[in-house]
Amino acid sequence: MELVKVLEEKANVRAIAKSNKQITFDTDGAQIEKDVLFFRRALAGKTGIQQLLKPQDVEKDGVRNIDSARLTGGTAFLVTGILISTASSRAVLKDESDISAQTFAVGSTARNPVFYNNELSIKVANKEKMKAVLRHMSPELAGDDKAVDMAYEVSPFIIAPNQTILPELNIFNAPCADTEDLVIEVAFVGYKITENHA
């Protein structure tokens, strides 16, 4: 029965991808797999609207698996959920390499509950796909044994190849003292759709 469910899921993802005019490759033969796109940003001393992913941000292990704020040609992603995690540091992180060494916790009860009053906006190709207060995106932790199962469900949306992804966080109050740091991780949970070159 599990195989039937997986095949049905993939058929549904193909149908959604096929209806998207921005995806120009053949989705009937595309490879479809569950996947997670993520990016992390240190926020020491930041207030106001902060761009969490920028076109100059190259893919970097432990920091982001999205290159230049867009997917490559021949790759699309169907977002079905968003997962917010944070990590606290007792010192300001001087280098992005330090981000991957942090310990992240999911949900607004973790570490810095006041931080979860801030507002996240996700734009793809300059169209806002969602906007919510972080606290409203907090998962129910009970009974979830995998972090991706805790993702806040969103109305599914497609990130087509080469479309710019612009996540912004409106920070109303500084998330930490000047001598500390807080890192946010935003993870898109869903399905990677890859053109089949075979």
Long-range contacts (C-beta under 8 A, 24 or more apart in sequence): 9-191, 10-191, 13-78, 13-191, 13-193, 14-193, 16-78, 16-156, 16-158, 17-76, 17-78, 17-158, 17-193, 20-76, 20-158, 20-160, 22-125, 22-158, 22-160, 22-161, 22-163, 23-76, 23-158, 23-160, 23-161, 23-193, 24-161, 25-74, 25-161, 25-195, 26-195, 26-196, 27-193, 29-196, 30-193, 30-194, 30-195, 30-196, 31-192, 31-193, 31-194, 31-195, 31-196, 32-191, 32-192, 32-193, 32-194, 33-191, 33-192, 33-194, 34-148, 34-190, 34-191, 34-192, 35-77, 35-190, 35-191, 35-192, 36-65, 36-83, 36-148, 36-187, 36-188, 36-189, 36-190, 37-65, 37-66, 37-77, 37-79, 37-159, 37-187, 37-188, 37-190, 38-64, 38-65, 38-66, 38-185, 38-186, 38-187, 38-188, 39-63, 39-64, 39-65, 39-66, 39-167, 39-185, 39-186, 40-64, 40-99, 40-100, 40-183, 40-184, 40-185, 40-186, 41-183, 41-184, 42-89, 42-92, 42-93, 42-96, 42-99, 42-181, 42-182, 42-183, 43-169, 43-171, 43-175, 43-176, 43-181, 43-182, 43-183, 43-184, 44-92, 44-93, 44-175, 44-176, 44-178, 44-180, 44-181, 44-182, 45-92, 45-174, 45-178, 46-171, 46-174, 46-175, 47-171, 47-172, 47-173, 47-174, 48-170, 48-171, 49-168, 49-169, 49-170, 49-171, 50-168, 50-169, 50-170, 50-171, 51-166, 51-167, 51-168, 52-167, 52-168, 52-169, 52-184, 52-186, 53-165, 53-166, 53-167, 55-164, 60-96, 61-100, 62-97, 62-99, 62-100, 62-101, 63-96, 63-99, 63-100, 66-165, 69-164, 69-165, 69-166, 70-162, 70-163, 70-164, 70-165, 71-159, 71-160, 71-161, 71-162, 71-163, 71-165, 72-161, 72-162, 73-161, 73-162, 74-161, 74-194, 74-195, 74-197, 75-161, 75-192, 75-193, 75-194, 75-195, 76-158, 76-159, 76-160, 76-161, 76-192, 76-193, 77-158, 77-159, 77-188, 77-190, 77-191, 77-192, 77-193, 78-156, 78-157, 78-158, 78-159, 78-190, 78-191, 78-193, 79-129, 79-154, 79-156, 79-157, 79-158, 79-159, 79-188, 79-189, 79-190, 80-151, 80-153, 80-154, 80-156, 80-189, 80-190, 80-191, 81-148, 81-151, 81-152, 81-153, 81-154, 81-188, 81-189, 81-190, 82-120, 82-122, 82-130, 82-137, 82-151, 82-152, 82-154, 82-186, 82-187, 82-188, 82-189, 83-139, 83-147, 83-148, 83-150, 83-151, 83-152, 83-185, 83-186, 83-187, 83-189, 84-116, 84-120, 84-134, 84-137, 84-138, 84-152, 84-184, 84-185, 84-186, 84-187, 85-110, 85-147, 85-184, 85-185, 85-187, 86-110, 86-111, 86-112, 86-115, 86-182, 86-183, 86-184, 86-185, 87-111, 87-182, 87-183, 87-185, 88-112, 88-176, 88-180, 88-181, 88-182, 88-183, 89-180, 89-181, 89-182, 89-183, 90-179, 90-180, 91-179, 91-180, 91-181, 92-178, 92-179, 92-180, 92-181, 93-181, 93-183, 99-183, 102-183, 104-183, 104-185, 106-139, 106-141, 106-147, 106-150, 107-138, 107-139, 107-141, 107-150, 108-134, 108-135, 108-138, 109-138, 111-182, 112-175, 112-176, 112-182, 114-173, 114-175, 115-175, 115-182, 115-184, 117-172, 117-173, 118-169, 118-170, 118-171, 118-172, 118-175, 119-169, 119-170, 119-172, 120-167, 120-168, 120-169, 120-170, 120-186, 121-167, 121-168, 121-169, 121-170, 122-165, 122-166, 122-167, 123-165, 123-166, 123-167, 123-168, 124-157, 124-158, 124-159, 124-160, 124-163, 124-164, 124-165, 124-166, 125-160, 125-163, 125-164, 126-164, 126-166, 129-154, 129-157, 130-154, 130-155, 130-157, 148-187, 148-189, 151-187, 151-189, 156-190, 159-188
